[in-house]
């Protein structure tokens, strides 16, 4: 399961065609981490780099592939607004843009970084992005973190 880098808008467009523009998909899981930590002697370890990373697991109601992971590195912005009660979290069509060295993924086809929408959209901006197929990760089982 090697990660496949996405480097250009053409790469993004090919990926979006492969994954059906996220139609009938859902964001199953999201995991964020940094290189920052507090050691056992309580000293702080910090990075001087943009060290935020995010792994996301998406599943969809279609095959080939039916589940993918996206890995965002050097994350600049994360904007997540969970769906309110009595609303679904289905993605009807997503957006993936490359602009001025930044990759933007959003769960709405009308979103772009320069357009203010009257409703909430989940989106991620990062300097690097890659993906891999994980179609064997379908179902309810949690894949990130410790299951309690």
N, C-alpha and C positions, 0 to 999 in steps of 0.2 A: 504494500500500500504506500507507494512513493507519492510525495507531494508534487503536484504539477504547478509550476509558477505561471501566473498570469502577468504579462508584461506590457501589453498594449491594449488599445480599445478593440482591435481586431481579435485578440485573444479572448477578451471579455465577451464579445459578440458570439464567437464560436462556443464558448462555455454556456452562455445563456441559451443558445439554440439547443445545445445538448441537454440542458436541464429544463427545457420548456419554459424559460423565462420565469421559473418558480411558480407556474400556474398550479393551483391546487396543492400547494406545499404549506408546510408549517415550520417555524423555527422551534425545533424540539428542545435543544439545549444550547447554552452559551456559557463559556468558561473564560474568565479573564485572569491574567497573572502578570507580574512584573519581576524584575530582578532585585527589588528591595526586600530586606528582611531584617529581623532583629535576632542576633546570635544568642547562644546560651549564656554568654556573659553580659547580655543586654546592650552590646554595641550594635549600632545600626550600620547595615550594609546598603549602600545606595549606588545606583548607576548614574553616570553623567550622560547617558544616551537616552533616546526615546525608546524605552524598554517595554512598553505596554504591548501585550499580545492577547489575541482573542481567538478561540476556537469555537466554531458554531457547527451544529448538526442540524441539517435540514432533511426532512422526509417529504415525499410527495406521493400522490395517488397514481403514478405512472411508472413504467419500467424503463430500465436501461439509460441512466441509472435511476433508482428509486430513492436513494439516500446519498448525500454528499456531506463532506466536511469542508468548510472554508477556514483557512488560517490567515488571520490578519496580523501583520507585524508592523511595528512602529506606528501604533494606533494614535491618531490625532484626536478623534472624537467618537464617542459612543452615545447614541440617543435611543433609549428603549422606553416605550410606554406600553405596559401590559394592557391587553384588552380588558375593558370593564366587564362586570357581571352581565350575563345574558347576551354577550357578543362572542362571536367566534374569532379565532386567530388565524383564519385561512388567508394565505397569500394568493391573491388572484393573478397578479403579475408584478414582478419585481423590476428593478433597475440596477444596472451595474455600469458605472461611468469611470473613465480615466481622464483627469483634467489637471494639467500643470503639475505632474508628478504625484498626484494623489488619486487613490482608488476610492470610489464611493459606491457602497452597496445600500439599497433601500428596498423595503417591502411594498413599494407602491410605484407603478410605472410612470406616474406623473411627477415624481419627486426629482428635483435636482438641487445642487447646493446653493443656487442663486435665486430660487423660487420659494416664496413663503406660501405654504398651504394652510387652509383653514381647519385642518384636522391633523391628528398625530400620525407620524410616520416613524417607523423604526429604521435607523440608518447607522452605518459605520463608515468612518473615513480613516484610511491608513496608507502608508507609503509602500507597503508590500502586501501581496496577497497570493495565496496558492490554494489548491483544492485537491481532493482525492475522493474516489468513489468508496462508499461504505454501505452498499446496498444490503449487506448482511446485517446491518444495524437497524432494521425495521422493528416496529413494535414499541411497546411502552417502556421496556427496560432502560434504566438510566445508564449512560455511558461515561459521563464525566463525574468526577468526585466520588465520594464514599456514600453508598446507599445505606441508610439507617433503618 
